[in-house]
Amino acid sequence: MVMNQKTRASVAVVGVGYIGNAHIAAILETPGLALSAIVDPSEAGRQTAMQQGVAYFADLSELLAHAAPDAVVLATPNALHVEQALRCAQAGVAILLEKPVAVTAVEGQRLLAGLGGHVSRVLVGHHRAHSPIMQEATACVTSGALGRLVCVTGSATFFKPDGYFSDAPWRSQLGAGPILLNMIHEVHNLRMLCGEIRSVQAMVSHATRGFVVEDTAAMTFEFVNGVLGTFVLSDCAASPRSWEQTSQENKAYTDYPQEDCYVLSGTNASLSVPTMRLHSYASDSQRSWWLPFETRTVAMTRDDPIRLQMAHFERVIRGEVPPLVGVLDGLRNLAVTEAICEAAASGTRVVLAP
């Protein structure tokens, strides 16, 4: 579909939790888009629709039966993603589908098959792919500035308050947990920076929160190109070494601008992200741990990736560009998170399918 460039595309938001409200704010900031409806069974959903002066529907069926939005943002619990996306696709509307694309990779495959040709109109909400920091870090790696990439270390350590779980009890149940809700973002970043993942090993702990889902995980990754990686994840750690707390992209979080959550090491140099500090030797022919590094900061800008993602979604709605992160990409991220869970449960190395 190609829309008139002078016409604002109408977008309905399904689900008014934290991320749904972030998408609403991004739609309001995007000149070519118009918020047209809110879909949520809660009183909070009704109140949000009244505040925004848009139509309110209790469920997706009502929206699709009584309205004709150009696009839908699906910011609903993970277990609803596949069925809701397929229903929106049948209605012919463009979709911004929050990650993960499904609860399991098998369900994700069903979604991919069911979308058919509509898959080109589905953008998956891995918003960090739109981050200028991530794009600059990826460009630095691919430019060869680090030499041959050797290894990566990463962390996502933070503390989620009790209200995070009591406000949405599904977050403590199977189909949620920090591996699926948070690590899936890190997986996409690691794939952007280091390439496809061949195998994983992992250990998880439930010791702190006692939920059925993990609260802490330690992982190792083998990438197809031979790069090795380690990663620590925890949602009960009083630590600032997470993307949200270091990137300065989301103003809801306190910033710790001197902290990093990734360090990429190559044969010639290393890059710390998101401070973008580059440590390199003065000469490629003279490299030794006895020699000093030259240190500089790689130039980059900061911007809100949620807003940038929504601007990109407008172009997807209008048929101008393919989605930067498509369903297949989202499915690959999901497959890695599943492999992490499998490796932790089995105590073995899990090799991913090509």
N, C-alpha and C positions, 0 to 999 in steps of 0.2 A: 504494500500500500504506500502510495506517495501522497502526502497531505499538502494542502496549500500552506506555504511558508508563513502567511499572514494569520493563519488560524492557530490559536492555542490548542494544543492537544489536551483532551480531558483525561484525568488520571484519578482512579479510585484507589484508596488505600484500605487493604483488608488486614485488620489487626492494629490496635493502637497501644501496643506495649512500648518499651523503650525505643526499639529500632523503628517501629511504625511511626512514632512521633518524630523521629529524626528524618524519616523520609518525607513526612508532611512538611516539615520546615524546609527541606531541600526543594520540594515542588514549588512552594511559595516563593522561593528565591530564584526560580528558573523562569525567565520571561516567556518562553515558548510553551509553558505548561500551565494548566489550570486544575486545581484540586476540585473534583466534581462530586465525590461521595466518600463516606466513611462506612466501613462494614465491620461490625464488631457486636457480639451479643451483650456486652456489658453496658452498665449505665455510663461508664467512662467513655465508651464509644459514642453513645447518644449525646453526651455533653460535648465531646470534641466536635461532632458534626454541627451542633448548635453554635458553638463558638466560632467555627469557620464559616458558618452560613451555607452549608452544603447539604445534600441529601444524606439521609441515614438509612441504613439497612441492617437488619439483625444478622443476616447470613448472606453468603455468596450467591445462593440460588435466587434470592430476592433481587439482588443487584442485577444479575444477568437477565432476569425476567422483566425487569421494569426500567432498566437504564441501558445505555449503549456507550460506555466509556471507550476511548481510544486505547487505553492501557490500564493495567491493574498492577499494583504493588502488593505482593503476597508476603506479609510480615507476620505470619501465623505460626503456631507451634509446628515443629518439624514433621510430626506424623501426618499433618494435613497437606503438606506441600505437593505430593504427587497428584492426588485426586483433584485438588483445587487448580493446579496448573493445567491439567488435562481438560477440565471443564472450561477454563478461560480460553484455552487454545481452540476448543470446539466453537466457542463464541467468536473467535477471530480477533481477539484483542492481544496487543503486545503485553509482555509480562516481565516485571522485575521480580524475580524469585529469590527470596532470601536464602542464604546458605543454611544448612546443607540442602542440596537438591532433594534429598530423600533421607529416610532413616537408615536404609541399607543400600548397598550397591546394587543388589538385585532389583529393588524397587526403583532405583535410579535408572537402571537399564530399561525397565518397563516405561518409565517416563520418557526416556530418549526415543524409544520405539513408537510410543503413542503420539508424540508430538509431530512426527513426520516432517513435512516441509515447514511447519510452523516453528521449528527449532531455531530458525534464523531470527525470530522475533522474541526470543527469550534471553534476557540478560540475568546472569546469576550474581547475587549480591556479595561477591568477594571484593568489597570496596577498596581494599588496600592496593589492588591492581591499578587504581586510578591515582594513587598517592604520588606526588612529584618526587618524594624522597625515594620510594621504591623504584620508580622509573629511572632516576639518576643513578642509584646504586646498581641496578641491572646494567645500565649503559656502561658504567665504570668497569664492571666485570667483563662484559662482552668486548670492550675496547682493547682488552689485553693489558691494561694498566697493572694488574696484579700478577702478570705472567700466567702460568698454568695454575688454575685453581686447585688447591690441595685439600682444604678442609673448611668446615664452618662450625662454629659453636653458637648456640642460641638459647634464649630463655624467655619464658612468659610466666613470671612469678608475681602474684598480686593477691589481694585479699578481698573476696566478695562478702559483703555483710549478710547477716542472717535474713534480712528483709528481701534480699534477692531471691531467696528460695521460698520464703513464706508467701510472697506476693504472687509467685507463679510456681506452684508445687511440682509441675511437670519437669522443672529444671533439675530436680533431684532424682528423677526416675529414668529407667532405661529409655534410650533414645535421646538423652541429653548428656550432661557431664562435660567437663572442660575439654576432653579430647575431641568430642564432636562439636561443641559450641565454640570453643576457643582455638584448639590446636589446628582445626581445619583452616583457619586464617593463616596460621604459621606455615602449614604445609604448602599453601599457595605461594606464600612469600619465598619459601625455600625452593620451590620449583621454578619460580621466576629467576632467582639468583643463581641456582646451581644446576638446573636441568631436572630431568625426570628421575624419580626414585626407583631403584631396583629392588631393594630389600630393607627390612626394618627389624630391629629387636627392641624390646621394651619391658619395663617393670612398672606396675602401678600400685598405689596405696589408697586405702579407704580409711586409714587409721584416725585421721583428725576429725572429719565430719561424720563418718559412719554411715554414709549414704550407700545405696546400691550402686551408684556411679562413683567413679574414682574422684579423689580430690588432688592427687599428685601423680605425676608420671615422669619417668626418665627414659629417654629413647636414644637409639643410635640409628643412623641412616647410611645406606650405601647408594650412591647415585650411579646412573648408567655410565657416566664419564669417568668413574673412578674416584670422585670426590667422596670423602667421609664426613659425617656430621654427628654432633651430639646435641641434645636438647633436653632442658628441664622445664616442666610445666607444673604449676600449682595454683589453685584458686584459694588456698588458705595460708599463703606465705606473705608475711609482712615485708615486702620487698618492692622496690620501684623498677625492677628490670623487666618491664613488659612494654610492648609497642605503644599502648595507650599512654603510659606514663613517661615515655621517652620521646615520642615523635612530635609532641606539641600540636598534633592535628585536631584532637578532640578537646575542646576547652572545658568539658565537664570533669576532666581529670587534672590533678595537680601535676605540673611538669617538673621533671628532673633532667635538665638539659645536658648534664655532664655524664649521664648514664647511657649505656648502649645495651641493646638486646641481641644483636648479631655481631659476630666478628668473622669476616671472610679472609682466609689466608691463602695466598698464592706463592709461587716460587720467587717472585720479585717484590711483592708488597702485600700489605694487609689493609683491609678497609673495615672500620668500625661503623655500625649503622644503629641509630640514625644520626649520630654526631658527624658522620662522614669524614672522620679523621683517617688520613691515608699515611701509612708508614712505609717508606720505600728506601732502598739503598741508592746511593748516589750513582752507582754504576752497576749494570747487570752483570758485568764480568767480575765484580768484587763484592761478593755476598758472604757474610759471615756473622755469626752471633757475637763476635768480638768487635764488629764495626758498628758505628752509630747509624740510626735511621734518619732520613730527612722526613719531617712531618709537616703536612699541610692539610687544609680542610677543602674537600671537594665542594665546589659551589653548587648550591641547589636552592630551591624555593620551598616554602611550606604553604599548603592550601588544604581546605577541607575535602577529603576524598569522597565523602557522602554527597557533597554538592557537585563535585566533578563527575561522579558516577551518574547523578540525575541528569546533568547536562548531556552526558553521553547517551543516556536512555532516551532523551528526547530525539536524538538523531536515529536511534534504533527504531523508535516508534514511527518516524517519518520515512523509514526505509533507506536512509542515507548511508548507513554504515552497518556492518555486522557487529554483534555484541563482542566487546573486548573479552569478556569472560562468558563463554557459552556453557550449555548443559554438559557437553562432553568434558570440558575443563573442570566443571564442578563435580562431575562423576569421578574423575581421576583423583581429586582431592579427597572425596569421600572414600574411595577405595584405599587410599593410604591410611586414613584414620581407622578404617576397619582392620587393616593389616596391623596397625599399632595395637589395637585391642586384642587381636588374635595372637600376636606375638607375646603380649603380656599374659594372656590366659594359658598359653601352651608352654611358655618358657623357651621357645625356639625362634630361630630366624625365619621370617616369613618373606618369601620372594613374591613380588607382585607380577601379575600377568603383564605382558608388553602392552 
